[in-house]
Amino acid sequence: MSSQADASYVRYTSRRGAGALIVGDASYGPGGRGARISCSIVDSPFGKLAVAASSRGVCWLGIHESDAYLASELQADYPMAEIRRGDAELRPLAQRILDYTLGAAAELNLPLDIRATPFQLAVWRDLCAIPFGMTRSYGEIARRIGRPTASRAVGHANGANPVALVIPCHRAIGASGSLTGYRWGMEYKRRLLDHERALAQQSLPLAPSA
């Protein structure tokens, strides 16, 4: 894969600090046109984690109990791409993501290959600035990016996030503190937030799901 010098990336150097999200031009067109994507599905404490990547970086992450569902969602998001299994080459990337998420590593530097509108990029950067164990409302995110009346559009941008976990859209919540609007299901959102709060309090990591 390309180095971070010539590709998009997300970088976390501290759990308490903000993450840096750099997004340039993707290597493929709308719908994945021209992309050759490898995919691997690995076990995690939150369910199955699907990791998909082009030659330049990770382009898609999903969480679900069903391999078939994850495969169908990836295909739906990239209908024009050539998709194949690539377990051996992607397991190291998947492990890096899991190590950071589970608290085994304090840093994460991950090459990305994703498409974003300017508004989506503004929302996703603000998501990356939310520290581990904390949340922000859609309205607060809208205000922080200078679009105070765009909380609904922030929700849509959250839903369009192609890389769950590393762009932490699960940290966006309703104005009342309710857990709303997570593509992969509210149970996964709850588990992720509970786990992160536990880590932030230096408690034990979340036990694997049954």
C-alpha positions in Angstrom: 0.0 0.0 0.0 1.0 3.6 -0.5 2.8 5.5 2.2 0.9 8.2 4.2 3.0 10.8 2.3 1.0 10.2 -0.9 -2.4 8.9 0.4 -5.2 9.7 2.7 -4.9 8.6 6.3 -6.3 8.7 9.8 -3.8 9.1 12.7 -4.4 8.9 16.4 -1.3 9.5 18.6 -3.1 9.7 21.9 -6.4 8.5 23.3 -6.9 11.9 25.0 -6.0 14.0 22.0 -7.6 14.7 18.6 -7.2 12.5 15.7 -5.9 13.8 12.3 -7.9 12.9 9.2 -6.4 13.7 5.8 -8.5 12.8 2.8 -7.4 13.5 -0.8 -8.6 12.2 -4.1 -9.7 8.5 -4.0 -8.1 6.1 -6.4 -11.5 5.1 -7.8 -14.7 6.7 -9.1 -18.3 6.8 -7.8 -19.6 3.3 -6.8 -16.0 2.0 -6.7 -15.6 2.4 -10.5 -12.1 1.2 -11.3 -11.3 -0.2 -7.9 -9.8 -3.6 -7.1 -10.8 -4.2 -3.5 -9.6 -7.0 -1.2 -11.7 -7.9 1.9 -11.2 -9.9 5.0 -13.6 -10.6 7.9 -12.2 -11.2 11.3 -13.6 -11.8 14.8 -13.8 -9.0 17.3 -15.4 -8.5 20.7 -18.1 -6.5 19.0 -19.0 -8.9 16.2 -17.4 -9.7 12.9 -15.2 -6.9 11.6 -15.0 -6.6 7.8 -12.0 -4.7 6.5 -11.8 -3.8 2.8 -8.9 -2.1 1.1 -7.5 -1.0 -2.3 -3.8 -0.9 -3.0 -3.7 2.6 -1.4 -5.5 2.0 1.8 -8.5 0.9 3.8 -11.7 2.0 2.0 -14.5 0.2 4.1 -15.1 -1.2 7.5 -18.2 -2.8 8.8 -19.4 -4.6 12.0 -22.1 -7.3 12.1 -22.6 -10.9 13.2 -23.2 -12.1 9.7 -20.4 -12.6 7.1 -23.0 -12.6 4.4 -24.5 -9.3 5.5 -21.2 -7.6 5.6 -20.3 -8.9 2.1 -23.6 -7.7 0.7 -23.2 -4.2 2.3 -19.7 -3.9 0.9 -21.0 -4.9 -2.6 -23.9 -2.5 -2.3 -21.5 0.4 -1.4 -19.0 -0.5 -4.2 -21.2 -2.0 -7.0 -18.8 -1.2 -9.7 -15.6 -2.5 -8.0 -13.9 -5.8 -8.4 -14.0 -7.4 -4.9 -12.1 -10.4 -3.8 -11.1 -12.1 -0.5 -7.7 -11.1 0.8 -7.4 -12.5 4.2 -3.6 -12.9 4.4 -2.8 -9.4 3.2 -5.4 -7.6 5.3 -5.1 -9.4 8.7 -2.2 -7.2 9.8 -4.3 -4.1 9.1 -7.3 -5.6 10.9 -5.1 -6.4 13.9 -3.8 -2.8 14.0 -7.4 -1.5 14.1 -8.4 -4.0 16.8 -5.3 -3.4 18.9 -6.2 0.3 19.0 -9.9 -0.2 19.6 -9.4 -2.7 22.3 -6.7 -0.7 24.1 -3.7 -2.9 23.3 -2.1 0.0 21.4 -2.2 3.7 22.2 -1.6 4.9 18.6 -3.1 4.2 15.2 -1.7 5.2 11.8 -3.9 3.9 9.0 -3.8 4.5 5.3 -7.2 5.2 3.8 -8.6 5.4 0.3 -12.1 7.0 0.6 -14.2 9.5 -1.1 -15.7 12.5 0.7 -17.6 15.7 -0.1 -16.3 18.8 1.7 -19.2 18.7 4.1 -18.7 15.0 4.9 -15.0 15.6 5.4 -15.8 18.4 7.9 -18.1 16.2 9.9 -15.7 13.2 9.8 -12.8 15.4 11.0 -14.9 16.5 13.9 -15.8 12.9 14.8 -12.1 12.1 14.8 -11.5 14.9 17.3 -13.9 13.4 19.9 -11.7 11.7 22.5 -12.0 8.1 23.5 -14.9 7.6 26.0 -16.7 10.8 25.0 -19.6 11.8 22.7 -21.0 14.8 20.9 -24.5 15.5 19.7 -25.3 16.0 16.1 -26.2 19.6 16.8 -22.9 20.2 18.6 -21.0 18.8 15.6 -23.0 21.0 13.3 -22.1 24.1 15.4 -18.4 23.2 15.5 -18.2 23.0 11.7 -19.9 26.3 11.3 -23.3 24.8 10.1 -25.5 25.3 13.2 -28.8 24.4 11.4 -27.4 21.3 9.7 -27.7 18.6 12.4 -29.8 16.4 10.1 -27.2 16.7 7.4 -24.6 15.8 10.0 -26.6 12.6 10.7 -26.6 11.8 6.9 -22.8 12.3 6.8 -22.4 10.0 9.8 -24.4 7.4 7.9 -22.2 7.8 4.9 -19.0 7.1 6.8 -17.4 4.2 5.0 -14.9 3.3 7.8 -16.6 2.5 11.1 -14.4 2.6 14.2 -11.5 4.6 12.8 -13.8 7.5 11.9 -15.8 7.1 15.1 -19.4 7.9 14.1 -20.6 5.9 17.0 -19.6 8.8 19.2 -22.3 11.0 17.7 -25.5 11.0 19.8 -28.9 12.7 19.9 -29.4 16.0 21.7 -31.0 14.2 24.6 -28.1 11.9 25.0 -30.0 9.1 23.2 -28.1 6.6 21.0 -29.5 7.1 17.5 -28.5 6.8 13.9 -25.9 4.0 13.7 -25.7 2.1 10.4 -24.5 -1.1 12.1 -27.2 -1.2 14.7 -27.8 0.3 18.1 -26.5 -2.7 20.1 -23.1 -2.3 18.4 -23.1 1.4 19.1 -23.9 0.8 22.8 -21.2 -1.8 23.1 -18.5 0.4 21.5 -19.4 3.3 23.7 -19.5 1.2 26.9 -16.1 -0.3 26.0 -14.5 3.1 25.3 -15.8 4.5 28.5 -14.4 1.6 30.4 -11.0 2.0 28.8 -11.1 5.8 29.5 -11.6 4.9 33.1 -8.8 2.4 33.0 -11.3 -0.5 33.6 -11.1 -3.9 32.1 -11.8 -4.3 28.3 -15.2 -5.4 27.1 -15.6 -9.2 27.3 -16.1 -10.9 23.9 -19.7 -11.4 22.8 -21.3 -14.8 23.1 
